[in-house]
Amino acid sequence: MNSSSNTFTQQLQSAWASQGSMLCVGFDPDPQRLPDTFKAKSEGIFEFCREIADATADLVCAFKPQFAFERYGADAVTVNPYMGFDTIEPYLKHAGKGVIVLCRTSNPGGSDLQFLNVAPNGEPLYLHIAKLAAQQWNASGQISLVVGATFPEEIAKVRSIVGDMSLLIPGIGAQGGDIDATVKAGSIPNHPGTGMMINSSRAILYASSGADFAQAARKVAITTRNALQAATKK
């Protein structure tokens, strides 16, 4: 996506329409798993990720780098809402940028806190966060939520609260999230193929450890993109 005067949500809508894809490729590279040609280079991680990006750019709606928000001009940043709106508000001052709030994460330990019932309604914390995001924090169309693919029932509950707000959904591929269940749970009624950035990292990044790593990454990205498209039609 390219930053513009449009809101983050509008930029996503444009990406879904132009790319015909809800696939998001995550860049969280492990130096030990890079092809040998990159391991000895000072900029090896960057060059590896750049080649993966070049090989898959026409297949995705977004990339999710684990890099600095300002240094690389990212379109959005992921934030932890545990300390409340104080941790979110500064990022909302960046016009046209997105703020992706952790809500129901895909890691098993997320349930330690996210399922705790909170006042005033005794609802799980993750649903309380979804309500705050939808009803109070998203005035400028900049908010998105992280909801893991490993919990499709929770995706559906969050979707029912936040309407057409975009969701960043990690957990397909190596973490075992089911594509069909994820797409069904997170779809916006009457708007198939939108509303979600469904992230795959390791399955694409490490499709091959050889010289063909970029082509192999593209092949897996095509397969994943096609599976997401097929799921929208079921």
FENRA-V932069 format. One record per run of one state. SS is the DSSP state (h for helix, s for strand, l for the rest). FROM is the first residue (numbers start at 1). TO is the last residue. Records with the same first field share a line. If there is no record, write none. Layout:
# FENRA-V932069
SS=FROM-TO + FROM-TO
This chain:
# FENRA-V932069
l=1-7 + 20-22 + 28-30 + 34-35 + 40-43 + 60-61 + 66-75 + 80-80 + 84-85 + 93-97 + 105-107 + 115-116 + 119-122 + 138-142 + 148-151 + 163-166 + 170-171 + 176-176 + 178-178 + 187-187 + 189-190 + 192-195 + 201-201 + 206-212 + 233-234
h=8-19 + 31-33 + 36-39 + 44-59 + 81-83 + 86-92 + 108-114 + 125-137 + 152-162 + 173-175 + 179-186 + 202-205 + 213-232
s=23-27 + 62-65 + 76-79 + 98-104 + 117-118 + 123-124 + 143-147 + 167-169 + 172-172 + 177-177 + 188-188 + 191-191 + 196-200
